[in-house]
């Protein structure tokens, strides 16, 4: 046992009488050592490293050990894995890389070629993938089109591939699988398109389905005989199954608990968003916005805790769930710590599912508090926009989204990638916002601090903030904490920073040259500690460009894997910095037909996720089309949209588009470009879905 861990344990013991966290021996599954072999480091998903070679006293000596450019990548959301000195991670469309963790040499690369295998799925979501799983010499990755693929960790050769999604639906996969015992589990996305959520567990050796659990009820005849679905169905009103699948997709947080042999899943928002369309007559709508416990062997329901009954705001409970043992009221309690989008930090008994405590981490206006006796929120009036517009904190992106928080058993603190923004909600379709699924929501900067973020150090026992390190950007990376008394986070403005875990003092930072949204890891190789992070701003930044655009231009800055160590001295090649100016292009000879402009703006709903509302993208995951030379030519635009000329580079193909529709889209792009150039009065009336 190293000295720093011993000191941390002694300090923890001193806190027992004061209600502090229980000290934990650094055992298998609790945090990570030299290997970072699972998504959160250990089965506790705490994002905690037991390594302490890099600590608060020498962090200022950190430097770049090596970097690897990742040509062709755009959005990088993955948390890498480290196994026996090799790093494994995924890129935008589930491309998998294996890299020597000491030298940065690429060992192999696997490309599932979504654009070729499943062109229709390619067009259903922007490219984003949150990582891979490892077990038994295999790497597992979920692909956008629904494939779950097992690869040989040494060679990158495909061992097996199985389709996890039903045919003809709008489900996709963007999350990282998890491995447990002899199984691998994967969820999916699609709640925004009213899909029915579920998770599936497969045999690691054969790829055969072992069990599946649905997160919303199906048709009455399908629910019959299934106690969990019969229970859930009683919380849905009207003929809900005729509206859609209900949502509740499990697209991120999944945690295995070896102590209780359970899987915990975090479920997503409802679909449609408007509850009066989704579930006529009301109801809690289980299992939307919930933490659900399942038996790991059978997938059978054990318990649930619903964080937002009757979810109505695109709130979701998909953030990572951290397992810990805390000293509460003088007794050790095995708990789940969870911070979903709704603004409350929850501590839940993981044996029974009973709520222990819940407090606000920032401005929250949809509820006064959580009633600990019932576990239900004490809600305010008109929060479901039943009586007109309502503005609420937090917005649909929440005070914490999918970017992982971390927990340090030495300090007893949780480190949350916090964000602050309000949202205005209305029934129906309106031009000034995301109009989708019977509800329109518009993210707004309403009060001081809106549109910014922070690293928030939270005491889960006292349910209080201990310190806060402000970050000027809203959309930032997950956190890593270590036994060296450090917290690491990358931010949207391109800085990678190390903080003192006890007080939040900034100890070191590095200019990565591009925004960071994934979480870093720490690992050891050859007796040396390293810290690695993927650099690739993107994801939902285009759809939310009004509040997430920080000036990164598509293709201008390289996407990279950066690795740091004490004494590292490498330098990054120069690349363009942020640029908030719109460099719009135009062909003055093109005469715009206003009817075509209007029609093109209606069609542009399919472009919003990647190119932004009104084509005003944030530089990722696709270009701002007002700056695009391709969009100046109808023929070039046709070749890209209809024929798929850029499909291998991530641009989906839309073979059903007609020449007339492409002309309309071009007219809408040209109109937006001229508005940016000041050559046309703005008449934009775009609206559409956001994907989070």
C-alpha positions, 0 to 999 in steps of 0.5 A, a space after each residue: 500500500 502506498 503512503 498516500 493511500 494510507 494517509 487517506 485511509 487514516 484521514 477517512 477513519 478520523 472522519 467517521 465520527 463526524 459523518 464522513 465517508 467510510 474509508 475503502 481499501 483499494 481492492 479489485 473493482 474499486 478505482 483503477 490501478 495501472 490498468 484502466 480496464 473499464 469505462 469508469 476505471 473500476 466496477 464502481 464507475 468512480 473515475 478514480 485512479 489509485 496511482 499517485 506518482 503524479 500528485 498535487 506537489 509535482 503536477 506543475 511538472 506535467 508535460 506532453 509525453 506524446 500525441 496522436 493525430 486522428 485523421 477523419 475524426 470529428 466528435 470524440 466523446 470516448 473515455 479510453 481504456 488502458 490494459 497492459 500498457 495498450 490504450 483502446 478507444 473509439 472514434 466518431 462512428 465507432 472506429 476502434 483504435 489500439 495504441 501503445 500507451 508508452 510510445 503513442 504508436 498506432 497498433 491497429 484500427 478497426 472501422 465498422 464502415 457504418 456509411 457502407 453497411 447501414 447508410 440509412 442508420 448513418 443519417 439518423 444521428 450525428 457521429 458520436 461514440 462514448 467508448 469500448 469495453 474490455 474482457 477476456 482478451 476482447 474489445 467490445 464496441 457498439 455501432 451506430 447501426 445497432 451492431 455489437 462487435 467483439 474484436 481480438 484485443 491483440 489484432 483488431 480482427 472481428 471475432 463476432 458481430 450481432 445486431 442488437 436493434 429491431 429492423 426498421 426503427 429509429 434506434 441507434 447506439 452511441 454509448 459504451 458497452 459494459 462487461 460483467 461476469 461472462 456477459 456484455 451489455 449494451 443499450 441504445 438511443 432513440 427516445 427523441 424519435 419516440 422509440 421504446 428503450 431496452 438493454 440487452 446482455 450477450 454472451 461474451 464468447 458467442 455473441 448470443 442474446 442472454 436476456 433483455 429488459 424493456 424500460 417502457 411497457 409495450 402493447 397490453 398483450 405483450 405486457 401480460 405475464 411480465 410483472 415489471 411491464 404490467 406494473 409499468 403499464 399501470 402508470 401510463 394513461 390512454 392507449 399509449 402504445 399507439 403513440 410510439 414506444 415511449 422513450 426511456 432509452 438507455 444510451 449511456 449510464 450502466 453500472 455493474 454491482 458485483 456485491 449484489 450481482 446487479 446491473 443498474 441502468 439509467 433511463 432517458 426522457 419520454 417520447 413524445 416529449 409532451 406528456 399529454 401526447 405520450 400518455 393521455 390521462 397522465 401518470 408517472 410513466 415508468 420507467 422514464 428518467 429512472 435508475 432501475 436495478 436488474 438481476 445480473 444473471 437474468 435481467 429481471 427487475 429488482 427495484 427502481 427509483 424514478 427521479 422525474 415522474 411524468 417526465 416532460 422536459 427532455 430530462 434524463 437519468 443517463 449520467 454515470 452512476 457511482 457506487 460507494 460505501 458512505 458513513 451516514 448517521 454513523 452507519 456504513 451504507 452501500 449507495 449509488 450516487 447520481 446527478 441526472 440532468 434535473 439539477 438534484 444530486 441523489 444518494 440512493 440505497 443500492 440494496 433497496 432502491 430507497 432514496 436517502 438524500 437529494 439536494 440541488 447542485 445549482 438553480 433548480 426551479 421546477 421543484 422546491 425539494 425532494 420529499 424524502 418520505 415519498 421519494 417524489 419531487 415537490 413540484 411547482 405549478 405549470 412546469 408541464 407548460 399546461 397553462 402557457 410558457 414556462 421558463 425553468 432551470 435547468 434547461 434540457 441539457 441539465 446541470 450535468 449531462 452524459 460527461 462523467 463525474 468522478 468520486 475520490 474516496 480520500 477526499 470524500 468528494 464527487 467532482 461534477 462537470 457542472 453546467 448552468 442554463 435555463 429553458 423556455 417550454 411551450 406546447 406545440 410548434 413555434 419558430 424560435 426553438 426546438 419544435 419537436 414531439 408536441 413541445 417547443 423548448 428554447 435554451 436561454 441565457 436568462 440570469 448571470 452564469 447561464 451559458 457557463 460551466 464549472 468543476 463542482 466538488 460536492 460532498 455527498 454525505 453533507 449534500 453540500 458544495 465544497 468548492 467550485 472552479 468556474 469554466 467559461 464554456 457550457 459544454 465541457 469534459 468529464 472528470 478524473 480524480 486520483 490518489 495524488 489529490 488531483 482532479 483533471 478536466 478538459 473544457 470546451 475552450 480547449 484547456 486541459 486542467 489539473 486541480 487540487 482535489 481538496 480545495 479546487 486550486 488550479 495547479 496546471 493546465 495545457 492548451 489542447 488546441 480544441 475543445 474537450 468533452 470526453 473524460 481523461 484516464 490515468 494508467 501506469 506502464 513500465 513504472 510510470 504514470 500517464 494521463 490521457 484524454 481525447 480532444 474533439 469538440 462536437 456532438 450536440 454543439 451544432 444543435 445548441 450552437 447559440 450557447 455552445 459555439 466557442 469558435 472552433 471551425 470544422 476541419 481547422 483543428 486536428 482531433 487527437 489523443 494526448 498523453 501526459 507525464 511528469 517531465 513530458 516535453 513534446 509540443 503540439 504543432 500550431 493550429 488555428 485558434 477559436 474564430 467566432 466570425 462567420 466567413 459566409 460565402 455567396 454567389 450574387 448571381 443566384 436569385 432566391 425564390 422566397 417560396 424555395 427558401 421557406 421550403 428549404 428551411 422546412 426541410 432543414 430539420 434533417 440537418 439540425 443535429 449536425 449543421 445547426 438551426 439555420 445551418 448555423 453550426 458550431 463547427 462540429 460535427 459538421 461545417 457551418 454551411 454558410 461557409 461551405 463552397 460545396 453549397 454554392 453549387 446545386 450539382 455539388 450539393 446534389 452529389 453530396 446529398 443524393 449520391 453520397 460523395 462524402 459518405 466515407 468522410 461522415 456525411 450521410 446520404 439521402 437518396 430519397 431527396 429530389 432535385 427540387 428539394 435539393 434546390 430548396 435546401 440550397 436556397 435556404 443555405 444561400 439565404 442564411 449566408 446572405 443574412 450573415 453577410 448583412 445582405 438580406 434581412 433575417 426571415 429565419 423560422 427554423 425549428 427542429 429537434 435537438 439530440 442530447 
